[in-house]
Amino acid sequence: MKLSDIKLPTNKKFGYFFSFIFFILVGYFFINESWKWFFIFLFLTTAFLTISVLNPKLLLPLNKIWMIFGYLLGMIIRPIVLGIIFFGIITPIAFLLRLIGRDELRLRIKNKSSWISRSTSIKPESFKLQF
């Protein structure tokens, strides 16, 4: 995915989302009685909410910056998370199965042929009305 392929959410949604996040922070700082941060985030909440309602086009630059930041963060975090999953989960399971001696993909050649013989024969009637 290219940076130019990023689709932005509407500016109203962006403004409402950040108003909600700032409102949660207002509640947090109110409970902790940190009045300086309480008033800062109260101002940000009202500013974002007012701009979202009256003129959401003003939020377009912030919306673009936020989405670019999210894209770049995803480019950094994605390989780290996938590496943790691979080396933390899949690789130990593979080592454990190899120690036990299991061959799930049947890669070890035991016979001269790879033909799997069946104990029951297939009847021609079983091919009719398969679905």
N, CA, C and O atoms as a MOPAC input file, in Angstrom:
PM7 MOZYME 1SCF
protein

 N      0.84500 1    -1.17200 1     0.00000 1
 C      0.00000 1     0.00000 1     0.00000 1
 C      0.89200 1     1.23700 1     0.00000 1
 O      1.83000 1     1.35700 1     0.78800 1
 N      0.57300 1     2.13400 1    -0.89400 1
 C      1.33500 1     3.36900 1    -0.99500 1
 C      0.75600 1     4.42100 1    -0.05600 1
 O     -0.38800 1     4.33100 1     0.38900 1
 N      1.56700 1     5.39700 1     0.22000 1
 C      1.12500 1     6.49700 1     1.07300 1
 C     -0.00100 1     7.28200 1     0.41300 1
 O     -0.85600 1     7.84700 1     1.09600 1
 N      0.00100 1     7.31600 1    -0.91300 1
 C     -1.05000 1     8.04800 1    -1.62800 1
 C     -2.37100 1     7.28400 1    -1.66400 1
 O     -3.40500 1     7.86300 1    -1.99600 1
 N     -2.35500 1     5.99400 1    -1.32900 1
 C     -3.57500 1     5.18100 1    -1.34500 1
 C     -4.38900 1     5.28800 1    -0.06300 1
 O     -5.44900 1     4.67200 1     0.04700 1
 N     -3.91300 1     6.05300 1     0.89700 1
 C     -4.60000 1     6.16300 1     2.18100 1
 C     -5.90700 1     6.91800 1     1.99300 1
 O     -5.92900 1     8.02400 1     1.45300 1
 N     -6.99300 1     6.30600 1     2.44500 1
 C     -8.29400 1     6.96400 1     2.38500 1
 C     -8.57200 1     7.58900 1     3.75000 1
 O     -8.51900 1     6.92300 1     4.78300 1
 N     -8.86300 1     8.85900 1     3.72300 1
 C     -9.10000 1     9.59300 1     4.96300 1
 C    -10.53700 1     9.40800 1     5.42800 1
 O    -11.45200 1     9.35400 1     4.60600 1
 N    -10.74300 1     9.31100 1     6.73400 1
 C    -12.12100 1     9.36700 1     7.23000 1
 C    -12.64100 1    10.79200 1     7.06700 1
 O    -11.86600 1    11.71900 1     6.83600 1
 N    -13.93100 1    10.95800 1     7.18600 1
 C    -14.46600 1    12.31200 1     7.05800 1
 C    -13.91400 1    13.17700 1     8.18400 1
 O    -13.57400 1    12.68500 1     9.26000 1
 N    -13.83600 1    14.44900 1     7.91600 1
 C    -13.29000 1    15.37300 1     8.90900 1
 C    -14.16900 1    15.44600 1    10.15000 1
 O    -13.67600 1    15.65600 1    11.25800 1
 N    -15.48300 1    15.27000 1     9.95900 1
 C    -16.38100 1    15.26900 1    11.12200 1
 C    -16.08100 1    14.07900 1    12.02900 1
 O    -15.98400 1    14.22900 1    13.24700 1
 N    -15.93500 1    12.89200 1    11.42900 1
 C    -15.62100 1    11.70400 1    12.23400 1
 C    -14.29900 1    11.88300 1    12.96700 1
 O    -14.16500 1    11.52500 1    14.13700 1
 N    -13.32700 1    12.44300 1    12.25800 1
 C    -12.02600 1    12.70000 1    12.87000 1
 C    -12.16800 1    13.63700 1    14.06700 1
 O    -11.60200 1    13.38100 1    15.13000 1
 N    -12.91400 1    14.70800 1    13.89500 1
 C    -13.11000 1    15.67000 1    14.97800 1
 C    -13.87100 1    15.08000 1    16.14700 1
 O    -13.51300 1    15.31000 1    17.30200 1
 N    -14.92900 1    14.31400 1    15.85600 1
 C    -15.70100 1    13.68300 1    16.93000 1
 C    -14.84900 1    12.66600 1    17.68500 1
 O    -14.93300 1    12.56100 1    18.90900 1
 N    -14.03200 1    11.92200 1    16.95100 1
 C    -13.17500 1    10.92000 1    17.59000 1
 C    -12.20300 1    11.57900 1    18.57000 1
 O    -12.06600 1    11.13100 1    19.70800 1
 N    -11.53500 1    12.63600 1    18.12800 1
 C    -10.57800 1    13.29400 1    19.01400 1
 C    -11.27400 1    14.04800 1    20.13700 1
 O    -10.72400 1    14.17200 1    21.23100 1
 N    -12.47000 1    14.54800 1    19.88200 1
 C    -13.23700 1    15.16300 1    20.97400 1
 C    -13.52500 1    14.13200 1    22.05000 1
 O    -13.42000 1    14.42100 1    23.24200 1
 N    -13.88900 1    12.92000 1    21.62300 1
 C    -14.16700 1    11.84000 1    22.57300 1
 C    -12.91300 1    11.45600 1    23.35500 1
 O    -12.96600 1    11.29000 1    24.57300 1
 N    -11.78700 1    11.31500 1    22.65800 1
 C    -10.52300 1    10.95900 1    23.32600 1
 C    -10.12800 1    12.04500 1    24.32800 1
 O     -9.73800 1    11.73900 1    25.45500 1
 N    -10.22600 1    13.29500 1    23.92600 1
 C     -9.88000 1    14.39300 1    24.83500 1
 C    -10.85100 1    14.46300 1    26.00900 1
 O    -10.45800 1    14.82400 1    27.11800 1
 N    -12.11700 1    14.12000 1    25.77300 1
 C    -13.09900 1    14.12000 1    26.85900 1
 C    -12.77000 1    13.03700 1    27.89000 1
 O    -12.93000 1    13.25000 1    29.09200 1
 N    -12.31300 1    11.88300 1    27.41900 1
 C    -11.88200 1    10.82600 1    28.34700 1
 C    -10.70000 1    11.32500 1    29.18200 1
 O    -10.63900 1    11.08000 1    30.38700 1
 N     -9.76800 1    12.02200 1    28.54000 1
 C     -8.62900 1    12.57200 1    29.27600 1
 C     -9.06300 1    13.65500 1    30.25400 1
 O     -8.47100 1    13.79500 1    31.32500 1
 N    -10.09200 1    14.42300 1    29.89800 1
 C    -10.64500 1    15.41800 1    30.82700 1
 C    -11.13700 1    14.71900 1    32.08600 1
 O    -10.85700 1    15.16700 1    33.19800 1
 N    -11.87000 1    13.62200 1    31.91500 1
 C    -12.35800 1    12.86600 1    33.07000 1
 C    -11.23100 1    12.29700 1    33.90100 1
 O    -11.29200 1    12.31700 1    35.13000 1
 N    -10.20100 1    11.78700 1    33.24300 1
 C     -9.05900 1    11.21700 1    33.95800 1
 C     -8.36000 1    12.27800 1    34.80800 1
 O     -8.06800 1    12.04500 1    35.98100 1
 N     -8.09600 1    13.43400 1    34.21900 1
 C     -7.39900 1    14.48400 1    34.96200 1
 C     -8.29600 1    15.13800 1    36.00200 1
 O     -7.79700 1    15.68500 1    36.98500 1
 N     -9.59700 1    15.09300 1    35.80800 1
 C    -10.51600 1    15.59000 1    36.83300 1
 C    -10.47200 1    14.68900 1    38.06300 1
 O    -10.44500 1    15.17400 1    39.19500 1
 N    -10.46600 1    13.38000 1    37.83700 1
 C    -10.40700 1    12.42700 1    38.95200 1
 C     -9.08400 1    12.56300 1    39.70100 1
 O     -9.05400 1    12.49200 1    40.93000 1
 N     -7.99300 1    12.75900 1    38.96700 1
 C     -6.67100 1    12.88400 1    39.59300 1
 C     -6.36600 1    14.29800 1    40.07500 1
 O     -5.28900 1    14.54600 1    40.61700 1
 N     -7.28500 1    15.21100 1    39.88900 1
 C     -7.16400 1    16.59900 1    40.33100 1
 C     -5.91600 1    17.28300 1    39.78400 1
 O     -5.25000 1    18.04700 1    40.48300 1
 N     -5.61700 1    17.00000 1    38.54000 1
 C     -4.52600 1    17.68700 1    37.85300 1
 C     -5.17300 1    18.78900 1    37.00900 1
 O     -5.48800 1    18.58500 1    35.83700 1
 N     -5.36100 1    19.94500 1    37.61900 1
 C     -6.20200 1    20.98400 1    37.03300 1
 C     -5.60000 1    21.60600 1    35.78700 1
 O     -6.32600 1    22.00800 1    34.87800 1
 N     -4.29100 1    21.68700 1    35.73900 1
 C     -3.65100 1    22.25800 1    34.55300 1
 C     -4.01500 1    21.44100 1    33.31500 1
 O     -4.47500 1    21.99300 1    32.31500 1
 N     -3.80700 1    20.13100 1    33.38500 1
 C     -4.11900 1    19.25600 1    32.25300 1
 C     -5.61900 1    19.13600 1    32.03600 1
 O     -6.07000 1    18.94600 1    30.90600 1
 N     -6.38800 1    19.24400 1    33.10100 1
 C     -7.84400 1    19.20700 1    32.97900 1
 C     -8.33100 1    20.33300 1    32.07100 1
 O     -9.13000 1    20.09600 1    31.16500 1
 N     -7.85800 1    21.55000 1    32.30400 1
 C     -8.31600 1    22.68900 1    31.51300 1
 C     -7.75700 1    22.66400 1    30.08800 1
 O     -8.42100 1    23.10200 1    29.14800 1
 N     -6.54000 1    22.15000 1    29.93500 1
 C     -5.97300 1    22.03700 1    28.57800 1
 C     -6.82300 1    21.09700 1    27.73300 1
 O     -7.19400 1    21.43100 1    26.60800 1
 N     -7.13200 1    19.91800 1    28.27600 1
 C     -7.90700 1    18.95300 1    27.49500 1
 C     -9.37800 1    19.34100 1    27.39600 1
 O    -10.05000 1    18.95400 1    26.43900 1
 N     -9.88900 1    20.09200 1    28.35800 1
 C    -11.24900 1    20.61600 1    28.24100 1
 C    -11.32200 1    21.61400 1    27.08300 1
 O    -12.28400 1    21.61600 1    26.31400 1
 N    -10.30500 1    22.45200 1    26.96800 1
 C    -10.24600 1    23.38700 1    25.84500 1
 C    -10.15500 1    22.63600 1    24.51900 1
 O    -10.86500 1    22.96500 1    23.56800 1
 N     -9.27800 1    21.62000 1    24.45200 1
 C     -9.13700 1    20.84500 1    23.21700 1
 C    -10.43200 1    20.12800 1    22.85300 1
 O    -10.79200 1    20.05000 1    21.67900 1
 N    -11.13200 1    19.60300 1    23.86100 1
 C    -12.40300 1    18.92800 1    23.60700 1
 C    -13.40900 1    19.88600 1    22.99500 1
 O    -14.03600 1    19.57700 1    21.98100 1
 N    -13.56000 1    21.03000 1    23.60300 1
 C    -14.54100 1    21.98900 1    23.08300 1
 C    -14.11100 1    22.54200 1    21.72400 1
 O    -14.95700 1    22.77400 1    20.86000 1
 N    -12.81700 1    22.75300 1    21.52500 1
 C    -12.33500 1    23.27000 1    20.23800 1
 C    -12.59500 1    22.26600 1    19.11900 1
 O    -13.11900 1    22.63200 1    18.06600 1
 N    -12.23000 1    21.00000 1    19.34000 1
 C    -12.43300 1    19.99100 1    18.30500 1
 C    -13.91800 1    19.76900 1    18.04000 1
 O    -14.32100 1    19.60800 1    16.88800 1
 N    -14.72300 1    19.75800 1    19.07600 1
 C    -16.15800 1    19.54900 1    18.90000 1
 C    -16.79000 1    20.72300 1    18.15500 1
 O    -17.62800 1    20.52200 1    17.27600 1
 N    -16.39800 1    21.92600 1    18.49800 1
 C    -16.94300 1    23.11300 1    17.83200 1
 C    -16.54300 1    23.15000 1    16.35600 1
 O    -17.37400 1    23.41500 1    15.48700 1
 N    -15.27700 1    22.88500 1    16.08300 1
 C    -14.80800 1    22.88800 1    14.69300 1
 C    -15.48200 1    21.76500 1    13.90400 1
 O    -15.82600 1    21.95200 1    12.73700 1
 N    -15.67400 1    20.59900 1    14.53000 1
 C    -16.31800 1    19.47600 1    13.84400 1
 C    -17.74200 1    19.81200 1    13.44200 1
 O    -18.20600 1    19.38500 1    12.38500 1
 N    -18.42900 1    20.56000 1    14.26200 1
 C    -19.82300 1    20.90100 1    13.97700 1
 C    -19.91400 1    22.06800 1    12.99400 1
 O    -20.70000 1    22.02100 1    12.04900 1
 N    -19.11900 1    23.10900 1    13.21000 1
 C    -19.27400 1    24.33400 1    12.42400 1
 C    -18.52300 1    24.31900 1    11.09100 1
 O    -19.09800 1    24.65400 1    10.05500 1
 N    -17.24600 1    23.93300 1    11.10900 1
 C    -16.45200 1    23.97200 1     9.88200 1
 C    -15.43700 1    22.82600 1     9.88200 1
 O    -14.27000 1    23.04600 1    10.20600 1
 N    -15.85700 1    21.61000 1     9.52500 1
 C    -14.94800 1    20.46200 1     9.59700 1
 C    -13.79000 1    20.51300 1     8.60400 1
 O    -12.82200 1    19.76800 1     8.75900 1
 N    -13.86500 1    21.37800 1     7.58600 1
 C    -12.76600 1    21.46700 1     6.62100 1
 C    -11.46800 1    21.94000 1     7.27400 1
 O    -10.38000 1    21.67700 1     6.76100 1
 N    -11.58000 1    22.63300 1     8.39600 1
 C    -10.37800 1    23.09900 1     9.09700 1
 C     -9.56300 1    21.93900 1     9.67100 1
 O     -8.37700 1    22.09500 1     9.96000 1
 N    -10.19300 1    20.78900 1     9.83500 1
 C     -9.50600 1    19.63400 1    10.41700 1
 C     -8.77800 1    18.78600 1     9.37200 1
 O     -8.11800 1    17.81100 1     9.72900 1
 N     -8.88700 1    19.13800 1     8.09100 1
 C     -8.27500 1    18.33200 1     7.03300 1
 C     -6.76100 1    18.17300 1     7.20100 1
 O     -6.27300 1    17.05000 1     7.07600 1
 N     -5.98500 1    19.23900 1     7.47800 1
 C     -4.54000 1    19.03000 1     7.64800 1
 C     -4.21000 1    18.10100 1     8.82100 1
 O     -3.32500 1    17.25300 1     8.71100 1
 N     -4.91300 1    18.26000 1     9.92900 1
 C     -4.67100 1    17.37200 1    11.07600 1
 C     -5.07100 1    15.93900 1    10.74900 1
 O     -4.40500 1    14.99300 1    11.17000 1
 N     -6.15200 1    15.77900 1    10.00100 1
 C     -6.61200 1    14.45600 1     9.59200 1
 C     -5.55200 1    13.77800 1     8.72500 1
 O     -5.26100 1    12.59700 1     8.91600 1
 N     -4.97800 1    14.51000 1     7.78000 1
 C     -3.93200 1    13.95100 1     6.91400 1
 C     -2.69500 1    13.57300 1     7.72700 1
 O     -2.13300 1    12.49400 1     7.54600 1
 N     -2.28100 1    14.45900 1     8.61300 1
 C     -1.09300 1    14.18300 1     9.43600 1
 C     -1.32200 1    12.94400 1    10.29500 1
 O     -0.43100 1    12.10500 1    10.42800 1
 N     -2.50800 1    12.82900 1    10.87500 1
 C     -2.82400 1    11.68900 1    11.73200 1
 C     -2.80600 1    10.37900 1    10.94300 1
 O     -2.29000 1     9.37200 1    11.42900 1
 N     -3.36200 1    10.38600 1     9.73800 1
 C     -3.39700 1     9.16600 1     8.93900 1
 C     -2.00200 1     8.79000 1     8.43900 1
 O     -1.67600 1     7.60500 1     8.37400 1
 N     -1.18400 1     9.76500 1     8.08900 1
 C      0.19300 1     9.47500 1     7.68500 1
 C      0.97400 1     8.90600 1     8.86500 1
 O      1.75100 1     7.96600 1     8.70200 1
 N      0.77100 1     9.46900 1    10.04600 1
 C      1.41800 1     8.93900 1    11.25300 1
 C      0.99400 1     7.49000 1    11.49700 1
 O      1.83000 1     6.64300 1    11.81300 1
 N     -0.29200 1     7.20600 1    11.35200 1
 C     -0.77800 1     5.83900 1    11.53400 1
 C     -0.20800 1     4.88700 1    10.50300 1
 O      0.11700 1     3.74500 1    10.82700 1
 N     -0.08200 1     5.33800 1     9.27000 1
 C      0.49400 1     4.51100 1     8.21100 1
 C      1.95700 1     4.19200 1     8.51300 1
 O      2.38300 1     3.04100 1     8.41000 1
 N      2.71500 1     5.21100 1     8.88200 1
 C      4.13100 1     4.99700 1     9.18800 1
 C      4.31000 1     4.11800 1    10.42400 1
 O      5.21300 1     3.28300 1    10.47000 1
 N      3.46300 1     4.30400 1    11.41000 1
 C      3.52500 1     3.46600 1    12.60600 1
 C      3.21300 1     2.01200 1    12.25800 1
 O      3.83800 1     1.09200 1    12.78600 1
 N      2.24900 1     1.81400 1    11.37200 1
 C      1.92400 1     0.46300 1    10.92600 1
 C      3.06400 1    -0.18300 1    10.16500 1
 O      3.27900 1    -1.39000 1    10.27800 1
 N      3.80000 1     0.60800 1     9.38900 1
 C      4.94700 1     0.07700 1     8.65600 1
 C      6.04800 1    -0.38800 1     9.61100 1
 O      6.80300 1    -1.30400 1     9.28600 1
 N      6.14100 1     0.23200 1    10.77400 1
 C      7.16200 1    -0.14300 1    11.74900 1
 C      6.68300 1    -1.30300 1    12.61800 1
 O      7.43300 1    -2.25200 1    12.84900 1
 N      5.45500 1    -1.23800 1    13.09600 1
 C      4.95000 1    -2.21100 1    14.05900 1
 C      4.62100 1    -3.55500 1    13.40700 1
 O      4.85700 1    -4.60100 1    14.01200 1
 N      4.08000 1    -3.54700 1    12.18500 1
 C      3.64200 1    -4.78500 1    11.53700 1
 C      4.73900 1    -5.84700 1    11.46000 1
 O      4.48500 1    -6.98300 1    11.86000 1
 N      5.95700 1    -5.54000 1    10.96400 1
 C      6.97900 1    -6.58600 1    10.92500 1
 C      7.40700 1    -7.05800 1    12.31000 1
 O      7.76400 1    -8.22200 1    12.49100 1
 N      7.37000 1    -6.15700 1    13.28100 1
 C      7.75200 1    -6.54500 1    14.64000 1
 C      6.74800 1    -7.54200 1    15.20200 1
 O      7.13600 1    -8.56500 1    15.76600 1
 N      5.46300 1    -7.24900 1    15.05300 1
 C      4.42300 1    -8.14500 1    15.57400 1
 C      4.45300 1    -9.48300 1    14.84400 1
 O      4.36000 1   -10.53300 1    15.47900 1
 N      4.58200 1    -9.45900 1    13.52400 1
 C      4.63400 1   -10.71200 1    12.77500 1
 C      5.88400 1   -11.51900 1    13.12600 1
 O      5.83200 1   -12.74800 1    13.17600 1
 N      6.99900 1   -10.84600 1    13.36800 1
 C      8.21400 1   -11.54400 1    13.78900 1
 C      8.05300 1   -12.18600 1    15.15500 1
 O      8.51200 1   -13.30600 1    15.37900 1
 N      7.39500 1   -11.47100 1    16.07600 1
 C      7.14400 1   -12.03900 1    17.40600 1
 C      6.24600 1   -13.26100 1    17.29900 1
 O      6.48700 1   -14.27200 1    17.95800 1
 N      5.21400 1   -13.17100 1    16.47300 1
 C      4.31400 1   -14.31800 1    16.29800 1
 C      5.07500 1   -15.48900 1    15.69200 1
 O      4.93800 1   -16.62200 1    16.15400 1
 N      5.87800 1   -15.22800 1    14.66100 1
 C      6.58600 1   -16.31900 1    13.99600 1
 C      7.63000 1   -16.95100 1    14.90600 1
 O      7.64500 1   -18.16800 1    15.09100 1
 N      8.50600 1   -16.12000 1    15.47600 1
 C      9.59100 1   -16.67000 1    16.28200 1
 C      9.15200 1   -17.05100 1    17.69000 1
 O      9.83500 1   -17.82700 1    18.35800 1
 N      8.03200 1   -16.52100 1    18.14800 1
 C      7.56300 1   -16.84000 1    19.49700 1
 C      6.56500 1   -17.97700 1    19.55300 1
 O      6.43900 1   -18.63600 1    20.58500 1
 N      5.84400 1   -18.22500 1    18.45000 1
 C      4.80400 1   -19.25800 1    18.47400 1
 C      5.08900 1   -20.35900 1    17.46100 1
 O      5.16400 1   -21.53300 1    17.82400 1
 N      5.24700 1   -19.98600 1    16.19500 1
 C      5.35600 1   -20.99100 1    15.13900 1
 C      6.68000 1   -21.74400 1    15.20600 1
 O      6.69800 1   -22.96700 1    15.06900 1
 N      7.78100 1   -21.04000 1    15.41400 1
 C      9.08000 1   -21.70900 1    15.46200 1
 C      9.19800 1   -22.68400 1    16.63300 1
 O      9.68000 1   -23.79600 1    16.41800 1
 N      8.78700 1   -22.34000 1    17.86200 1
 C      8.85100 1   -23.33700 1    18.93800 1
 C      7.96600 1   -24.56300 1    18.68100 1
 O      8.34200 1   -25.68300 1    19.02700 1
 N      6.80900 1   -24.35400 1    18.08500 1
 C      5.94700 1   -25.49800 1    17.75800 1
 C      6.63500 1   -26.38800 1    16.73100 1
 O      6.57100 1   -27.61300 1    16.83600 1
 N      7.29100 1   -25.78800 1    15.73900 1
 C      7.99700 1   -26.57500 1    14.72600 1
 C      9.14700 1   -27.36600 1    15.34900 1
 O      9.35200 1   -28.53200 1    15.01300 1
 N      9.89700 1   -26.73700 1    16.25500 1
 C     10.98200 1   -27.45600 1    16.93000 1
 C     10.44100 1   -28.59900 1    17.78200 1
 O     11.01700 1   -29.68600 1    17.80600 1
 N      9.34100 1   -28.35500 1    18.47800 1
 C      8.73700 1   -29.39100 1    19.30600 1
 C      8.27200 1   -30.56600 1    18.45400 1
 O      8.50900 1   -31.72000 1    18.81200 1
 N      7.62200 1   -30.29000 1    17.34400 1
 C      7.17500 1   -31.36800 1    16.46300 1
 C      8.35900 1   -32.12500 1    15.86800 1
 O      8.28900 1   -33.33900 1    15.67500 1
 N      9.43500 1   -31.41700 1    15.58100 1
 C     10.61200 1   -32.09200 1    15.03700 1
 C     11.27200 1   -32.97700 1    16.09700 1
 O     11.76200 1   -34.06200 1    15.78300 1
 N     11.28500 1   -32.51000 1    17.36700 1
 C     11.84700 1   -33.32700 1    18.44300 1
 C     11.01500 1   -34.58200 1    18.67800 1
 O     11.55600 1   -35.65600 1    18.94200 1
 N      9.71200 1   -34.44000 1    18.58300 1
 C      8.82500 1   -35.58700 1    18.76900 1
 C      8.95900 1   -36.55800 1    17.60400 1
 O      8.75100 1   -37.76000 1    17.77000 1
 N      9.30300 1   -36.04700 1    16.43600 1
 C      9.47300 1   -36.90500 1    15.27700 1
 C      8.28700 1   -36.89900 1    14.32900 1
 O      8.17700 1   -37.77000 1    13.46700 1
 N      7.41100 1   -35.94100 1    14.47800 1
 C      6.24700 1   -35.87800 1    13.59400 1
 C      6.63900 1   -35.27300 1    12.25500 1
 O      7.50300 1   -34.40000 1    12.17500 1
 N      5.99200 1   -35.75000 1    11.22100 1
 C      6.22600 1   -35.26600 1     9.86800 1
 C      4.87400 1   -34.94000 1     9.24900 1
 O      4.31900 1   -35.73100 1     8.48600 1
 N      4.35100 1   -33.76300 1     9.58800 1
 C      2.99800 1   -33.39500 1     9.16800 1
 C      2.86600 1   -33.24700 1     7.66000 1
 O      1.80900 1   -33.54800 1     7.10400 1
 N      3.89800 1   -32.79800 1     7.00100 1
 C      3.82800 1   -32.61300 1     5.55100 1
 C      4.27500 1   -33.84800 1     4.77900 1
 O      4.28400 1   -33.85100 1     3.54800 1
 N      4.63800 1   -34.87600 1     5.49300 1
 C      5.10700 1   -36.13700 1     4.90000 1
 C      6.26600 1   -35.88300 1     3.93100 1
 O      6.25600 1   -36.34300 1     2.78900 1
 N      7.24400 1   -35.15400 1     4.40900 1
 C      8.39200 1   -34.82600 1     3.58200 1
 C      9.43700 1   -35.93700 1     3.57200 1
 O     10.20400 1   -36.06300 1     2.61700 1
 N      9.46700 1   -36.72900 1     4.61400 1
 C     10.41100 1   -37.84300 1     4.64700 1
 C      9.90300 1   -38.96100 1     3.74600 1
 O      8.74800 1   -39.37600 1     3.83300 1
 N     10.77300 1   -39.42900 1     2.89700 1
 C     10.38500 1   -40.48000 1     1.95800 1
 C     10.52100 1   -41.82200 1     2.66500 1
 O     11.61900 1   -42.23500 1     3.03800 1
 N      9.38700 1   -42.49200 1     2.84200 1
 C      9.38700 1   -43.80500 1     3.48600 1
 C      9.29500 1   -44.91200 1     2.44100 1
 O      9.89300 1   -45.97400 1     2.60900 1
 N      8.56700 1   -44.67600 1     1.39000 1
 C      8.34600 1   -45.67700 1     0.34700 1
 C      8.92000 1   -45.17300 1    -0.97300 1
 O      9.33000 1   -44.01900 1    -1.09700 1
 N      8.93500 1   -46.06300 1    -1.94500 1
 C      9.38700 1   -45.67100 1    -3.27100 1
 C      8.32000 1   -44.86300 1    -3.99900 1
 O      8.62200 1   -44.12300 1    -4.93500 1
 N      7.07700 1   -45.00900 1    -3.56600 1
 C      5.97400 1   -44.32200 1    -4.22500 1
 C      5.23700 1   -43.45200 1    -3.21000 1
 O      5.22800 1   -43.74200 1    -2.01300 1
 N      4.63000 1   -42.40200 1    -3.69900 1
 C      3.84600 1   -41.54700 1    -2.81800 1
 C      2.36200 1   -41.88100 1    -2.88100 1
 O      1.52900 1   -41.12500 1    -2.38200 1
 N      2.03800 1   -42.99000 1    -3.48300 1
 C      0.64900 1   -43.42100 1    -3.61100 1
 C      0.09400 1   -43.79700 1    -2.23900 1
 O      0.72900 1   -44.54100 1    -1.49100 1
 N     -1.08300 1   -43.28400 1    -1.91300 1
 C     -1.75000 1   -43.61600 1    -0.66200 1
 C     -2.84200 1   -44.61800 1    -0.99100 1
 O     -3.81600 1   -44.29100 1    -1.66800 1
 N     -2.67300 1   -45.83400 1    -0.50900 1
 C     -3.66600 1   -46.86400 1    -0.83000 1
 C     -4.87000 1   -46.73100 1     0.09100 1
 O     -4.73600 1   -46.42600 1     1.27600 1
 N     -6.04100 1   -46.96500 1    -0.47200 1
 C     -7.29600 1   -46.87100 1     0.26400 1
 C     -7.80300 1   -48.27600 1     0.56100 1
 O     -7.62700 1   -49.20200 1    -0.23000 1
 N     -8.44000 1   -48.40900 1     1.72500 1
 C     -8.95300 1   -49.72800 1     2.10600 1
 C    -10.30200 1   -50.01400 1     1.44700 1
 O    -10.64400 1   -51.17600 1     1.22500 1
 N    -11.06700 1   -48.97800 1     1.13500 1
 C    -12.36700 1   -49.19000 1     0.48700 1
 C    -12.29200 1   -48.70400 1    -0.94800 1
 O    -11.56000 1   -47.76900 1    -1.27200 1
 N    -13.05800 1   -49.35400 1    -1.79100 1
 C    -13.08100 1   -48.94000 1    -3.19200 1
 C    -14.14700 1   -47.86600 1    -3.39200 1
 O    -15.13900 1   -47.81300 1    -2.66600 1
 N    -13.92800 1   -47.03300 1    -4.36800 1
 C    -14.86700 1   -45.95600 1    -4.66200 1
 C    -15.88900 1   -46.46700 1    -5.66100 1
 O    -15.54200 1   -47.02500 1    -6.70100 1
 N    -17.14300 1   -46.26600 1    -5.32800 1
 C    -18.21900 1   -46.72000 1    -6.20500 1
 C    -18.60900 1   -45.59100 1    -7.15300 1
 O    -18.56900 1   -44.42200 1    -6.77000 1
 N    -18.98500 1   -45.92900 1    -8.38500 1
 C    -19.36600 1   -44.89000 1    -9.35600 1
 C    -20.57200 1   -44.06600 1    -8.91200 1
 O    -20.71700 1   -42.92100 1    -9.33900 1
 N    -21.44100 1   -44.62200 1    -8.06200 1
 C    -22.61700 1   -43.87900 1    -7.61300 1
 C    -22.23400 1   -42.68400 1    -6.73100 1
 O    -22.99800 1   -41.72600 1    -6.61700 1
 N    -21.08700 1   -42.74100 1    -6.12800 1
 C    -20.68900 1   -41.65500 1    -5.23400 1
 C    -20.33400 1   -40.37300 1    -5.99700 1
 O    -20.24400 1   -39.30200 1    -5.39700 1
 N    -20.13200 1   -40.48000 1    -7.32100 1
 C    -19.80200 1   -39.30400 1    -8.11900 1
 C    -21.03600 1   -38.54300 1    -8.58700 1
 O    -20.91600 1   -37.42900 1    -9.09900 1
 N    -22.21000 1   -39.12200 1    -8.42200 1
 C    -23.44500 1   -38.45700 1    -8.82200 1
 C    -23.93400 1   -37.59700 1    -7.66500 1
 O    -23.82000 1   -37.98300 1    -6.50200 1
 N    -24.47800 1   -36.43500 1    -7.99000 1
 C    -25.03400 1   -35.51300 1    -6.99400 1
 C    -24.02200 1   -35.22400 1    -5.87300 1
 O    -24.30100 1   -35.44500 1    -4.69400 1
 N    -22.88200 1   -34.74300 1    -6.25700 1
 C    -21.83000 1   -34.50800 1    -5.27100 1
 C    -22.13800 1   -33.33900 1    -4.34400 1
 O    -21.63700 1   -33.27300 1    -3.22100 1
 N    -22.96500 1   -32.42500 1    -4.82400 1
 C    -23.20200 1   -31.24300 1    -4.00400 1
 C    -24.62300 1   -31.18600 1    -3.56300 1
 O    -25.01400 1   -30.25500 1    -2.85900 1

